[in-house]
Amino acid sequence: MSQYGFLFDLDGVIVDTAKYHFLAWKRLADELDIPFTEQDNERLKGVSRMASLEIILEIGNRTMTEDEKQALCQRKNDWYVEYIKKLEKSELLPGVENFLKQAHAAGIKIALGSASKNSPMILDRLGITELFDAVVDGTRVSRAKPDPEVFVTGAEDLGIDPEYCVVFEDAVAGVQAAHNAGMKAVGIGSPEILGQAELVIPGFANVTVNDLLQKLENV
């Protein structure tokens, strides 16, 4: 079993930080007098910070200089960091810590693969840093999923062949990135959305590492 490497996306897989992104973008939109709803926020999922701002400015039919946009992106991120500094272990998604500990105990190498530059701080706040053998975040990679860069880098860090790597993702682009890296993908969420993954589970509650690997070997 120890030949395997597990690579985890962060948001929506280990913890739900999306609500904090929404709060920060909403705060910025309110300052700019641009109406911004949770439905609008759906358009921002899996999109870069600058592209997210462009969508908000489009909603408000506003134009700004590059310098102004950079400043607004920085302000949004400062607010987001302010929110996640208050993250608590109780915000780990159900079953995640137990699953990570099972994998760790079985000798499976574990990496985080996330575009978030705040990943190390989030893992620290959740008290699970020691369960990861490698952390690949936005400070180390520049190409967004479905480009496989983040997962390829993670596999290299772990010293595991992509063929034996399993990626846990909640987004279609993440599943595609796993496949582009030559890895199997486990979708966390809805089969209707994540049907391209080899296996889809609603979450980690009551999921064991043994059962999951057996199911993957049969697909």
N, CA, C and O of each residue as an XYZ file, in Angstrom:
876
protein
N       0.822     -1.204      0.000
C       0.000      0.000      0.000
C       0.861      1.260      0.000
O       0.459      2.300     -0.523
N       2.046      1.155      0.591
C       2.896      2.331      0.729
C       3.462      2.829     -0.601
O       4.100      3.880     -0.655
N       3.221      2.050     -1.699
C       3.697      2.517     -3.005
C       2.863      3.698     -3.507
O       3.266      4.407     -4.429
N       1.697      3.899     -2.888
C       0.776      4.936     -3.353
C       1.141      6.319     -2.833
O       1.742      6.479     -1.770
N       0.750      7.312     -3.630
C       0.818      8.700     -3.198
C      -0.573      9.309     -3.305
O      -1.251      9.131     -4.317
N      -1.001     10.023     -2.277
C      -2.289     10.715     -2.295
C      -2.027     12.213     -2.417
O      -1.214     12.767     -1.677
N      -2.715     12.867     -3.351
C      -2.588     14.309     -3.525
C      -3.956     14.958     -3.335
O      -4.926     14.595     -4.001
N      -4.021     15.911     -2.427
C      -5.290     16.529     -2.055
C      -5.366     17.984     -2.501
O      -4.449     18.772     -2.269
N      -6.479     18.321     -3.145
C      -6.821     19.729     -3.292
C      -7.212     20.214     -1.890
O      -7.459     19.401     -0.999
N      -7.268     21.507     -1.700
C      -7.555     22.042     -0.362
C      -9.019     22.439     -0.193
O      -9.752     21.836      0.590
N      -9.427     23.450     -0.932
C     -10.764     24.002     -0.726
C     -11.840     23.074     -1.262
O     -11.799     22.670     -2.424
N     -12.804     22.738     -0.412
C     -13.898     21.858     -0.808
C     -13.571     20.391     -0.642
O     -14.445     19.538     -0.799
N     -12.313     20.082     -0.325
C     -11.890     18.693     -0.110
C     -11.493     18.497      1.359
O     -11.954     17.563      2.015
N     -10.639     19.381      1.859
C     -10.170     19.292      3.239
C     -10.923     20.270      4.139
O     -11.253     19.955      5.282
N     -11.186     21.448      3.609
C     -11.861     22.502      4.375
C     -12.652     23.358      3.394
O     -12.298     23.455      2.219
N     -13.725     23.980      3.879
C     -14.519     24.845      3.013
C     -14.138     26.300      3.277
O     -14.718     26.961      4.138
N     -13.156     26.786      2.523
C     -12.773     28.194      2.683
C     -13.498     29.080      1.671
O     -13.299     30.295      1.647
N     -14.344     28.462      0.833
C     -15.045     29.238     -0.200
C     -15.891     30.347      0.421
O     -16.033     31.425     -0.157
N     -16.456     30.074      1.606
C     -17.314     31.086      2.233
C     -16.519     32.339      2.588
O     -17.050     33.450      2.575
N     -15.232     32.143      2.906
C     -14.396     33.293      3.264
C     -13.993     34.086      2.018
O     -13.858     35.309      2.064
N     -13.803     33.370      0.903
C     -13.564     34.074     -0.357
C     -14.784     34.932     -0.702
O     -14.653     36.087     -1.106
N     -15.969     34.346     -0.535
C     -17.197     35.088     -0.848
C     -17.320     36.338      0.026
O     -17.631     37.419     -0.474
N     -17.075     36.187      1.332
C     -17.169     37.336      2.243
C     -16.221     38.460      1.826
O     -16.580     39.637      1.857
N     -14.998     38.074      1.434
C     -14.007     39.083      1.043
C     -14.388     39.757     -0.277
O     -14.278     40.977     -0.399
N     -14.832     38.984     -1.257
C     -15.248     39.580     -2.538
C     -16.494     40.438     -2.351
O     -16.614     41.501     -2.960
N     -17.416     39.984     -1.514
C     -18.651     40.736     -1.252
C     -18.310     42.080     -0.600
O     -18.889     43.114     -0.933
N     -17.366     42.040      0.327
C     -16.939     43.267      1.015
C     -16.346     44.265      0.006
O     -16.597     45.467      0.080
N     -15.562     43.738     -0.928
C     -14.953     44.593     -1.949
C     -16.027     45.152     -2.887
O     -16.028     46.341     -3.206
N     -16.936     44.282     -3.323
C     -18.003     44.716     -4.228
C     -18.867     45.789     -3.566
O     -19.245     46.768     -4.208
N     -19.178     45.602     -2.282
C     -19.971     46.598     -1.550
C     -19.258     47.950     -1.532
O     -19.886     48.995     -1.700
N     -17.946     47.917     -1.329
C     -17.157     49.161     -1.322
C     -17.228     49.869     -2.669
O     -17.223     51.097     -2.750
N     -17.295     49.052     -3.734
C     -17.340     49.603     -5.091
C     -18.767     49.894     -5.562
O     -18.986     50.326     -6.693
N     -19.748     49.645     -4.657
C     -21.169     49.807     -4.995
C     -21.577     48.941     -6.182
O     -22.342     49.368     -7.047
N     -21.052     47.711     -6.206
C     -21.416     46.745     -7.241
C     -22.234     45.634     -6.577
O     -21.769     45.025     -5.613
N     -23.444     45.361     -7.078
C     -24.234     44.272     -6.487
C     -23.556     42.929     -6.724
O     -23.147     42.630     -7.846
N     -23.435     42.126     -5.683
C     -22.728     40.842     -5.811
C     -23.409     39.810     -4.922
O     -23.437     39.949     -3.700
N     -23.960     38.768     -5.552
C     -24.731     37.758     -4.832
C     -23.974     36.427     -4.767
O     -22.941     36.255     -5.415
N     -24.503     35.494     -3.976
C     -23.897     34.155     -3.912
C     -23.973     33.479     -5.280
O     -23.107     32.680     -5.634
N     -25.016     33.805     -6.044
C     -25.137     33.245     -7.400
C     -24.018     33.789     -8.296
O     -23.423     33.042     -9.072
N     -23.738     35.091     -8.184
C     -22.614     35.672     -8.923
C     -21.305     34.987     -8.532
O     -20.433     34.747     -9.367
N     -21.196     34.681     -7.243
C     -19.967     34.081     -6.706
C     -19.656     32.730     -7.340
O     -18.493     32.331     -7.403
N     -20.692     32.017     -7.814
C     -20.489     30.715     -8.469
C     -19.557     30.866     -9.677
O     -18.813     29.943    -10.011
N     -19.601     32.028    -10.325
C     -18.765     32.260    -11.518
C     -17.285     32.371    -11.155
O     -16.421     32.261    -12.024
N     -16.995     32.591     -9.867
C     -15.616     32.815     -9.429
C     -14.912     31.527     -9.033
O     -13.697     31.528     -8.837
N     -15.650     30.425     -8.912
C     -15.054     29.180     -8.410
C     -14.009     28.640     -9.378
O     -14.279     28.473    -10.568
N     -12.819     28.370     -8.860
C     -11.731     27.831     -9.664
C     -11.080     28.856    -10.584
O     -10.300     28.507    -11.470
N     -11.417     30.140    -10.359
C     -10.903     31.213    -11.215
C      -9.842     32.001    -10.439
O      -9.956     32.153     -9.223
N      -8.831     32.495    -11.119
C      -7.762     33.237    -10.447
C      -8.297     34.520     -9.814
O      -9.399     34.976    -10.121
N      -7.482     35.088     -8.920
C      -7.891     36.297     -8.197
C      -8.190     37.441     -9.169
O      -9.227     38.095     -9.061
N      -7.274     37.682    -10.122
C      -7.470     38.788    -11.072
C      -8.679     38.539    -11.963
O      -9.461     39.455    -12.219
N      -8.837     37.302    -12.437
C      -9.991     36.981    -13.289
C     -11.300     37.135    -12.504
O     -12.322     37.525    -13.068
N     -11.264     36.829    -11.206
C     -12.449     37.002    -10.356
C     -12.819     38.479    -10.266
O     -13.991     38.842    -10.363
N     -11.816     39.319    -10.080
C     -12.068     40.765    -10.015
C     -12.645     41.264    -11.336
O     -13.554     42.093    -11.348
N     -12.113     40.753    -12.452
C     -12.617     41.163    -13.778
C     -14.115     40.852    -13.904
O     -14.875     41.637    -14.469
N     -14.524     39.694    -13.368
C     -15.941     39.303    -13.423
C     -16.787     40.283    -12.610
O     -17.860     40.696    -13.048
N     -16.301     40.650    -11.430
C     -17.043     41.591    -10.578
C     -17.149     42.955    -11.262
O     -18.208     43.581    -11.239
N     -16.057     43.414    -11.867
C     -16.078     44.698    -12.564
C     -17.025     44.644    -13.774
O     -17.691     45.624    -14.108
N     -17.064     43.479    -14.412
C     -17.993     43.297    -15.548
C     -19.443     43.392    -15.066
O     -20.281     44.012    -15.721
N     -19.733     42.767    -13.906
C     -21.088     42.828    -13.326
C     -21.479     44.287    -13.072
O     -22.616     44.691    -13.312
N     -20.511     45.066    -12.583
C     -20.779     46.477    -12.276
C     -20.567     47.413    -13.454
O     -20.729     48.627    -13.332
N     -20.195     46.825    -14.626
C     -19.937     47.617    -15.834
C     -18.911     48.720    -15.563
O     -19.103     49.881    -15.926
N     -17.799     48.310    -14.902
C     -16.761     49.260    -14.503
C     -15.427     48.906    -15.163
O     -15.140     47.737    -15.422
N     -14.628     49.919    -15.426
C     -13.276     49.687    -15.923
C     -12.277     50.348    -14.972
O     -12.577     51.369    -14.355
N     -11.100     49.762    -14.864
C     -10.055     50.297    -13.990
C      -8.692     50.058    -14.611
O      -8.540     49.224    -15.504
N      -7.712     50.791    -14.135
C      -6.347     50.597    -14.622
C      -5.772     49.325    -13.996
O      -6.296     48.814    -13.006
N      -4.699     48.832    -14.584
C      -4.036     47.633    -14.039
C      -3.582     47.864    -12.596
O      -3.725     46.984    -11.747
N      -3.032     49.058    -12.323
C      -2.578     49.360    -10.959
C      -3.729     49.335     -9.965
O      -3.592     48.813     -8.858
N      -4.860     49.901    -10.363
C      -6.045     49.907     -9.488
C      -6.522     48.472     -9.223
O      -6.886     48.111     -8.104
N      -6.507     47.670    -10.297
C      -6.958     46.273    -10.143
C      -6.025     45.489     -9.223
O      -6.484     44.709     -8.389
N      -4.720     45.696     -9.373
C      -3.753     45.015     -8.493
C      -3.997     45.384     -7.033
O      -3.944     44.530     -6.148
N      -4.267     46.667     -6.796
C      -4.508     47.139     -5.431
C      -5.774     46.519     -4.849
O      -5.807     46.160     -3.672
N      -6.804     46.394     -5.661
C      -8.066     45.802     -5.194
C      -7.881     44.306     -4.899
O      -8.402     43.795     -3.907
N      -7.141     43.614     -5.763
C      -6.868     42.187     -5.525
C      -6.121     42.006     -4.206
O      -6.407     41.082     -3.444
N      -5.174     42.885     -3.944
C      -4.407     42.801     -2.703
C      -5.308     43.051     -1.496
O      -5.187     42.376     -0.473
N      -6.214     44.026     -1.620
C      -7.111     44.333     -0.505
C      -8.035     43.145     -0.216
O      -8.283     42.792      0.937
N      -8.538     42.540     -1.304
C      -9.395     41.358     -1.114
C      -8.635     40.250     -0.405
O      -9.160     39.619      0.512
N      -7.386     40.011     -0.832
C      -6.615     38.927     -0.223
C      -6.299     39.220      1.240
O      -6.303     38.313      2.073
N      -6.024     40.484      1.553
C      -5.762     40.853      2.950
C      -6.965     40.534      3.832
O      -6.820     40.029      4.945
N      -8.155     40.838      3.316
C      -9.370     40.529      4.084
C      -9.551     39.020      4.225
O      -9.891     38.523      5.299
N      -9.318     38.297      3.128
C      -9.452     36.831      3.162
C      -8.507     36.229      4.200
O      -8.907     35.367      4.982
N      -7.253     36.683      4.206
C      -6.267     36.187      5.173
C      -6.710     36.502      6.607
O      -6.540     35.694      7.520
N      -7.270     37.677      6.774
C      -7.798     38.094      8.085
C      -8.860     37.083      8.561
O      -8.878     36.691      9.728
N      -9.742     36.672      7.633
C     -10.799     35.701      7.985
C     -10.210     34.328      8.312
O     -10.570     33.720      9.320
N      -9.294     33.835      7.450
C      -8.813     32.458      7.649
C      -7.835     32.336      8.818
O      -7.554     31.231      9.281
N      -7.323     33.456      9.289
C      -6.481     33.405     10.489
C      -7.285     32.950     11.697
O      -6.725     32.553     12.719
N      -8.619     33.013     11.565
C      -9.498     32.603     12.664
C     -10.047     31.187     12.445
O     -10.890     30.719     13.210
N      -9.560     30.510     11.393
C      -9.988     29.127     11.143
C      -9.731     28.258     12.367
O      -8.755     28.460     13.089
N     -10.616     27.289     12.593
C     -10.437     26.367     13.712
C     -10.504     24.931     13.209
O     -11.059     24.653     12.146
N      -9.935     24.037     13.985
C      -9.896     22.618     13.614
C     -11.297     22.064     13.334
O     -11.460     21.155     12.520
N     -12.297     22.614     14.009
C     -13.680     22.147     13.830
C     -14.185     22.379     12.409
O     -15.212     21.826     12.016
N     -13.464     23.197     11.635
C     -13.898     23.483     10.265
C     -13.355     22.481      9.239
O     -13.672     22.567      8.053
N     -12.538     21.533      9.702
C     -12.154     20.422      8.825
C     -13.414     19.710      8.358
O     -14.332     19.501      9.151
N     -13.472     19.336      7.093
C     -14.659     18.633      6.603
C     -14.733     17.239      7.240
O     -13.701     16.641      7.544
N     -15.953     16.722      7.442
C     -16.136     15.463      8.174
C     -15.323     14.296      7.601
O     -15.331     14.047      6.396
N     -14.624     13.589      8.493
C     -13.901     12.378      8.122
C     -12.509     12.608      7.546
O     -11.738     11.659      7.399
N     -12.178     13.860      7.217
C     -10.894     14.143      6.547
C      -9.698     13.766      7.417
O      -8.784     13.079      6.960
N      -9.706     14.217      8.672
C      -8.534     13.974      9.515
C      -8.319     12.480      9.733
O      -7.185     12.003      9.699
N      -9.388     11.752      9.955
C      -9.284     10.308     10.170
C      -8.721      9.615      8.922
O      -7.880      8.723      9.029
N      -9.195     10.038      7.731
C      -8.721      9.445      6.476
C      -7.230      9.733      6.274
O      -6.468      8.848      5.888
N      -6.823     10.977      6.538
C      -5.415     11.346      6.412
C      -4.544     10.524      7.361
O      -3.461     10.069      6.991
N      -5.030     10.343      8.586
C      -4.260      9.579      9.586
C      -4.148      8.111      9.186
O      -3.104      7.488      9.380
N      -5.233      7.555      8.625
C      -5.191      6.164      8.133
C      -4.132      6.015      7.041
O      -3.322      5.088      7.061
N      -4.158      6.951      6.085
C      -3.214      6.903      4.968
C      -1.780      7.047      5.485
O      -0.877      6.327      5.060
N      -1.595      7.974      6.394
C      -0.276      8.229      6.979
C       0.247      6.972      7.684
O       1.408      6.592      7.535
N      -0.646      6.341      8.456
C      -0.269      5.127      9.210
C       0.059      3.966      8.271
O       0.864      3.099      8.608
N      -0.569      3.954      7.088
C      -0.335      2.876      6.111
C       0.924      3.121      5.286
O       1.275      2.314      4.425
N       1.606      4.244      5.552
C       2.844      4.529      4.825
C       2.632      5.179      3.471
O       3.561      5.285      2.670
N       1.393      5.618      3.217
C       1.107      6.303      1.951
C       1.625      7.737      2.057
O       1.366      8.432      3.039
N       2.351      8.161      1.045
C       2.857      9.533      1.022
C       1.709     10.486      0.660
O       0.873     10.175     -0.189
N       1.686     11.638      1.314
C       0.568     12.576      1.135
C       1.090     13.961      0.778
O       1.998     14.486      1.422
N       0.492     14.545     -0.273
C       0.857     15.914     -0.670
C      -0.401     16.763     -0.811
O      -1.487     16.254     -1.084
N      -0.232     18.046     -0.621
C      -1.290     19.003     -0.914
C      -0.985     19.615     -2.265
O       0.166     19.950     -2.546
N      -2.001     19.767     -3.110
C      -1.825     20.405     -4.411
C      -2.882     21.475     -4.602
O      -3.988     21.189     -5.061
N      -2.541     22.710     -4.251
C      -3.524     23.791     -4.274
C      -2.907     25.066     -4.836
O      -1.726     25.347     -4.630
N      -3.729     25.832     -5.549
C      -3.263     27.111     -6.092
C      -3.153     28.178     -5.017
O      -2.534     29.221     -5.228
N      -3.759     27.914     -3.856
C      -3.781     28.925     -2.789
C      -2.398     29.162     -2.194
O      -1.732     28.226     -1.752
N      -1.975     30.422     -2.187
C      -0.692     30.775     -1.568
C      -0.801     30.750     -0.041
O       0.205     30.818      0.666
N      -2.031     30.651      0.451
C      -2.260     30.634      1.898
C      -2.332     29.213      2.464
O      -2.625     29.027      3.645
N      -2.064     28.204      1.611
C      -2.211     26.798      2.023
C      -1.466     26.446      3.315
O      -2.069     25.849      4.207
N      -0.160     26.797      3.454
C       0.551     26.405      4.674
C      -0.100     26.959      5.943
O      -0.170     26.275      6.964
N      -0.576     28.210      5.867
C      -1.227     28.794      7.036
C      -2.533     28.076      7.362
O      -2.858     27.859      8.530
N      -3.277     27.711      6.324
C      -4.553     27.017      6.547
C      -4.309     25.645      7.194
O      -4.997     25.280      8.147
N      -3.330     24.885      6.675
C      -3.013     23.575      7.268
C      -2.599     23.734      8.725
O      -2.957     22.920      9.577
N      -1.847     24.780      8.998
C      -1.387     25.056     10.360
C      -2.566     25.360     11.282
O      -2.644     24.846     12.398
N      -3.478     26.199     10.803
C      -4.657     26.559     11.609
C      -5.519     25.321     11.900
O      -6.139     25.218     12.959
N      -5.545     24.391     10.948
C      -6.364     23.179     11.107
C      -5.633     22.097     11.899
O      -6.225     21.080     12.261
N      -4.342     22.319     12.166
C      -3.567     21.368     12.974
C      -3.238     20.065     12.269
O      -3.122     19.025     12.917
N      -3.085     20.105     10.936
C      -2.834     18.849     10.200
C      -1.554     18.911      9.358
O      -1.321     18.034      8.526
N      -0.732     19.931      9.565
C       0.486     20.087      8.758
C       1.355     18.836      8.778
O       1.908     18.439      7.753
N       1.472     18.216      9.958
C       2.395     17.080     10.100
C       1.933     15.840      9.328
O       2.703     14.893      9.171
N       0.695     15.835      8.848
C       0.198     14.685      8.087
C       0.583     14.757      6.604
O       0.339     13.813      5.853
N       1.180     15.868      6.188
C       1.557     16.048      4.780
C       3.060     15.934      4.606
O       3.836     16.545      5.341
N       3.457     15.138      3.616
C       4.878     14.974      3.292
C       5.369     16.080      2.368
O       6.569     16.344      2.295
N       4.442     16.729      1.659
C       4.805     17.810      0.737
C       3.626     18.766      0.585
O       2.465     18.362      0.659
N       3.944     20.027      0.374
C       2.915     21.039      0.116
C       3.304     21.800     -1.149
O       4.338     22.467     -1.203
N       2.451     21.682     -2.163
C       2.662     22.423     -3.409
C       1.550     23.455     -3.497
O       0.376     23.103     -3.613
N       1.921     24.732     -3.443
C       0.918     25.792     -3.449
C       1.239     26.834     -4.509
O       2.142     26.652     -5.327
N       0.484     27.934     -4.482
C       0.622     28.977     -5.501
C       1.948     29.702     -5.491
O       2.245     30.454     -6.419
N       2.762     29.493     -4.452
C       4.093     30.118     -4.445
C       5.080     29.283     -5.269
O       6.170     29.752     -5.597
N       4.695     28.048     -5.603
C       5.608     27.149     -6.307
C       5.171     26.835     -7.736
O       5.987     26.410     -8.554
N       3.911     27.037     -8.037
C       3.420     26.751     -9.395
C       2.670     27.965     -9.937
O       2.150     28.783     -9.177
N       2.625     28.064    -11.253
C       1.977     29.242    -11.853
C       0.857     28.884    -12.817
O       0.036     29.734    -13.160
N       0.819     27.634    -13.255
C      -0.195     27.260    -14.246
C      -1.419     26.668    -13.548
O      -1.306     25.757    -12.728
N      -2.573     27.200    -13.887
C      -3.821     26.797    -13.224
C      -4.334     25.462    -13.771
O      -4.112     25.133    -14.937
N      -5.020     24.699    -12.918
C      -5.708     23.491    -13.368
C      -6.702     23.917    -14.455
O      -7.315     24.976    -14.326
N      -6.880     23.130    -15.518
C      -6.528     21.719    -15.706
C      -5.081     21.425    -16.100
O      -4.748     20.273    -16.379
N      -4.210     22.443    -16.130
C      -2.798     22.129    -16.325
C      -2.344     21.255    -15.155
O      -2.680     21.547    -14.007
N      -1.586     20.188    -15.425
C      -1.225     19.243    -14.365
C      -0.049     19.666    -13.481
O       0.371     18.901    -12.612
N       0.489     20.881    -13.690
C       1.725     21.283    -13.012
C       1.709     21.012    -11.507
O       2.670     20.464    -10.965
N       0.620     21.393    -10.831
C       0.582     21.272     -9.367
C       0.690     19.816     -8.917
O       1.334     19.524     -7.910
N       0.056     18.895     -9.666
C       0.090     17.487     -9.278
C       1.377     16.797     -9.706
O       1.888     15.928     -8.999
N       1.896     17.182    -10.856
C       3.189     16.636    -11.309
C       4.282     17.012    -10.304
O       5.125     16.188     -9.949
N       4.254     18.268     -9.853
C       5.226     18.736     -8.855
C       5.066     17.974     -7.548
O       6.053     17.608     -6.909
N       3.822     17.738     -7.155
C       3.556     16.986     -5.924
C       4.086     15.569     -5.990
O       4.672     15.074     -5.026
N       3.882     14.906     -7.134
C       4.371     13.530     -7.312
C       5.901     13.499     -7.255
O       6.491     12.591     -6.670
N       6.527     14.495     -7.865
C       7.998     14.582     -7.820
C       8.488     14.764     -6.386
O       9.462     14.140     -5.966
N       7.798     15.630     -5.641
C       8.164     15.854     -4.233
C       8.063     14.561     -3.424
O       8.899     14.286     -2.563
N       7.028     13.776     -3.714
C       6.807     12.533     -2.963
C       7.703     11.395     -3.454
O       7.920     10.413     -2.744
N       8.222     11.539     -4.682
C       9.017     10.463     -5.265
C       8.163      9.279     -5.676
O       8.611      8.134     -5.630
N       6.922      9.561     -6.081
C       5.986      8.499     -6.481
C       5.648      8.655     -7.965
O       5.389      9.763     -8.436
N       5.652      7.539     -8.694
C       5.285      7.551    -10.100
C       3.815      7.974    -10.238
O       2.972      7.507     -9.472
N       3.493      8.854    -11.204
C       2.100      9.299    -11.386
C       1.087      8.161    -11.473
O      -0.062      8.304    -11.053
N       1.523      7.040    -12.018
C       0.633      5.867    -12.157
C       0.088      5.417    -10.800
O      -1.005      4.857    -10.722
N       0.851      5.663     -9.734
C       0.438      5.235     -8.392
C      -0.061      6.396     -7.539
O      -0.180      6.280     -6.319
N      -0.351      7.524     -8.202
C      -0.865      8.682     -7.470
C      -2.380      8.789     -7.621
O      -2.932      8.576     -8.701
N      -3.031      9.122     -6.517
C      -4.483      9.320     -6.496
C      -4.747     10.759     -6.067
O      -4.270     11.208     -5.025
N      -5.510     11.467     -6.882
C      -5.825     12.874     -6.608
C      -7.254     12.985     -6.080
O      -8.173     12.365     -6.617
N      -7.432     13.779     -5.026
C      -8.756     14.026     -4.442
C      -9.149     15.467     -4.782
O      -8.486     16.417     -4.369
N     -10.235     15.610     -5.539
C     -10.621     16.906     -6.094
C     -12.136     17.123     -6.049
O     -12.909     16.169     -6.132
N     -12.552     18.388     -5.916
C     -13.983     18.683     -5.934
C     -14.391     19.485     -7.170
O     -15.552     19.872     -7.304
N     -13.427     19.737     -8.085
C     -13.719     20.550     -9.266
C     -13.380     19.794    -10.544
O     -12.446     18.993    -10.578
N     -14.149     20.060    -11.591
C     -13.942     19.405    -12.883
C     -12.524     19.672    -13.401
O     -11.856     18.763    -13.893
N     -12.073     20.925    -13.285
C     -10.725     21.278    -13.766
C      -9.656     20.492    -13.007
O      -8.621     20.144    -13.574
N      -9.907     20.212    -11.724
C      -8.958     19.444    -10.922
C      -8.895     17.991    -11.345
O      -7.819     17.393    -11.383
N     -10.059     17.418    -11.668
C     -10.108     16.037    -12.166
C      -9.362     15.949    -13.500
O      -8.606     15.007    -13.740
N      -9.585     16.939    -14.359
C      -8.885     16.967    -15.651
C      -7.375     17.104    -15.445
O      -6.593     16.476    -16.159
N      -6.966     17.919    -14.477
C      -5.535     18.098    -14.182
C      -4.913     16.778    -13.736
O      -3.788     16.454    -14.117
N      -5.662     16.010    -12.917
C      -5.176     14.698    -12.466
C      -4.942     13.785    -13.663
O      -3.898     13.142    -13.773
N      -5.924     13.735    -14.555
C      -5.807     12.873    -15.741
C      -4.683     13.349    -16.656
O      -3.969     12.538    -17.245
N      -4.529     14.666    -16.772
C      -3.444     15.216    -17.596
C      -2.066     14.876    -17.017
O      -1.062     14.865    -17.729
N      -2.044     14.596    -15.697
C      -0.793     14.209    -15.035
C      -0.579     12.696    -15.070
O       0.444     12.198    -14.599
N      -1.555     11.960    -15.633
C      -1.449     10.500    -15.689
C      -1.832      9.829    -14.385
O      -1.363      8.733    -14.081
N      -2.695     10.496    -13.607
C      -3.098      9.982    -12.295
C      -4.589      9.655    -12.268
O      -5.355     10.126    -13.108
N      -4.987      8.842    -11.292
C      -6.406      8.567    -11.077
C      -6.996      9.679    -10.209
O      -6.297     10.289     -9.399
N      -8.287      9.931    -10.390
C      -8.948     10.995     -9.637
C     -10.135     10.452     -8.846
O     -10.923      9.646     -9.341
N     -10.235     10.915     -7.617
C     -11.421     10.655     -6.793
C     -12.143     11.990     -6.645
O     -11.602     12.941     -6.082
N     -13.374     12.050     -7.160
C     -14.161     13.275     -7.062
C     -14.850     13.347     -5.705
O     -15.403     12.357     -5.225
N     -14.811     14.523     -5.092
C     -15.495     14.737     -3.813
C     -16.696     15.623     -4.108
O     -16.555     16.824     -4.337
N     -17.896     15.009     -4.099
C     -19.088     15.789     -4.428
C     -20.081     14.995     -5.237
O     -20.403     13.857     -4.897
N     -20.571     15.596     -6.316
C     -21.676     15.022     -7.084
C     -21.201     14.256     -8.318
O     -20.399     14.778     -9.093
N     -21.686     13.018     -8.513
C     -21.333     12.236     -9.710
C     -21.768     12.933    -11.001
O     -21.129     12.768    -12.040
N     -22.866     13.720    -10.938
C     -23.345     14.421    -12.135
C     -22.307     15.436    -12.615
O     -22.149     15.651    -13.817
N     -21.603     16.056    -11.670
C     -20.616     17.076    -12.023
C     -19.238     16.461    -12.253
O     -18.507     16.875    -13.153
N     -18.889     15.470    -11.434
C     -17.518     14.941    -11.433
C     -17.427     13.558    -12.071
O     -16.545     12.767    -11.737
N     -18.332     13.280    -12.979
C     -18.414     11.957    -13.595
C     -17.164     11.485    -14.317
O     -17.005     10.287    -14.555
N     -16.265     12.414    -14.673
C     -15.018     12.017    -15.357
C     -14.059     11.298    -14.405
O     -13.161     10.587    -14.855
N     -14.240     11.479    -13.098
C     -13.343     10.851    -12.118
C     -13.558      9.343    -12.096
O     -14.649      8.859    -12.396
N     -12.499      8.598    -11.735
C     -12.611      7.131    -11.651
C     -13.586      6.708    -10.552
O     -14.231      5.664    -10.643
N     -13.678      7.537     -9.518
C     -14.541      7.239     -8.377
C     -15.051      8.560     -7.825
O     -14.301      9.533     -7.754
N     -16.327      8.605     -7.431
C     -16.876      9.823     -6.810
C     -17.474      9.457     -5.464
O     -18.259      8.514     -5.358
N     -17.097     10.215     -4.424
C     -17.651     10.014     -3.087
C     -18.193     11.356     -2.579
O     -17.690     12.411     -2.965
N     -19.218     11.321     -1.713
C     -19.779     12.589     -1.227
C     -18.858     13.314     -0.251
O     -18.969     14.527     -0.069
N     -17.946     12.565      0.377
C     -17.028     13.131      1.368
C     -16.266     11.984      2.007
O     -16.350     10.846      1.545
N     -15.523     12.277      3.067
C     -14.662     11.256      3.679
C     -15.285     10.559      4.884
O     -14.695      9.626      5.431
N     -16.451     10.994      5.298
C     -17.103     10.343      6.441
C     -17.343      8.872      6.117
O     -17.909      8.545      5.074
N     -16.914      7.991      7.010
C     -17.093      6.527      6.878
C     -16.365      5.921      5.674
O     -16.712      4.823      5.239
N     -15.369      6.613      5.135
C     -14.575      6.069      4.018
C     -13.244      5.578      4.578
O     -12.564      6.304      5.303
N     -12.871      4.330      4.236
C     -11.571      3.823      4.682
C     -10.607      3.785      3.499
O     -11.027      3.654      2.349
N      -9.338      3.900      3.787
C      -8.306      3.883      2.744
C      -8.339      2.557      1.986
O      -8.250      2.546      0.758
N      -8.465      1.439      2.707
C      -8.489      0.113      2.066
C      -9.627     -0.016      1.070
O      -9.427     -0.445     -0.066
N     -10.835      0.364      1.511
C     -12.013      0.262      0.633
C     -11.831      1.121     -0.610
O     -12.142      0.699     -1.724
N     -11.330      2.314     -0.406
C     -11.177      3.244     -1.523
C     -10.188      2.704     -2.554
O     -10.450      2.749     -3.756
N      -9.051      2.193     -2.078
C      -8.056      1.661     -3.017
C      -8.573      0.424     -3.739
O      -8.282      0.222     -4.918
N      -9.340     -0.405     -3.033
C      -9.922     -1.603     -3.684
C     -10.865     -1.192     -4.800
O     -10.850     -1.777     -5.884
N     -11.694     -0.176     -4.531
C     -12.632      0.297     -5.560
C     -11.871      0.862     -6.760
O     -12.261      0.639     -7.906
N     -10.796      1.587     -6.498
C     -10.006      2.172     -7.579
C      -9.341      1.108     -8.434
O      -9.197      1.271     -9.645
N      -8.938      0.015     -7.794
C      -8.266     -1.060     -8.541
C      -9.230     -1.794     -9.444
O      -8.823     -2.480    -10.382
N     -10.527     -1.643     -9.155
C     -11.548     -2.333     -9.957
C     -12.148     -1.467    -11.054
O     -13.059     -1.901    -11.758
N     -11.642     -0.241    -11.206
C     -12.200      0.623    -12.279
C     -11.216      0.702    -13.440
O     -11.490      1.372    -14.436
